[in-house]
Amino acid sequence: MTALERRKTGGSLARRIARNMISRSARHFVSALVGFILIPMFTKYLGAAQYGVWVLAQSVVSYLSLLEFGLTTTLTRHLAAAKATGDYDQANRILGQLATMMWGVGFF
C-alpha cells in the first residue's frame, strides 16, 4: 500500500480502529451529557406528569424496536444478493414476505 493509498483509507488498521473507538466513545459521552441536560429542561417545561408520559412513550417505542428481530439486516442482505444475480422476482418475493412479517409484528 502506498503512502497516498494509506492517506485515502485513513492510515493503518490499528490507527483506524483507535480512531473509531475514540469517536464511538465520544458519541456515547455526548449522548449521555445531552440526556442529563435535557431532563431538567423537560421537567421544567412539561411538568412531572407530562414528563412521565414522555418517558413512557419512549420506553414503549424502545421495547417495540426490539421486535424488529434483525429483519432490516436480513432484507438488505437478501435484496443485495437478488440484485447481484439479477433475480428481481426473488427480490420482490423477499420484500413482500418481510413486509408482511413487519406488518404482523406491528399489529401485535
Buried (B, 14 or more C-beta within 10 A) or exposed (E): EEEEEEEEEEEEEEEEEEEEEEEEEEEEEEEEEEEEEEEEEBBEEEEEEEBEEEEEEEEEEEEEEEEEEEBEEEBEEBBEEBEEEEEEEBBEEBBEEBEEBBEEEEEE
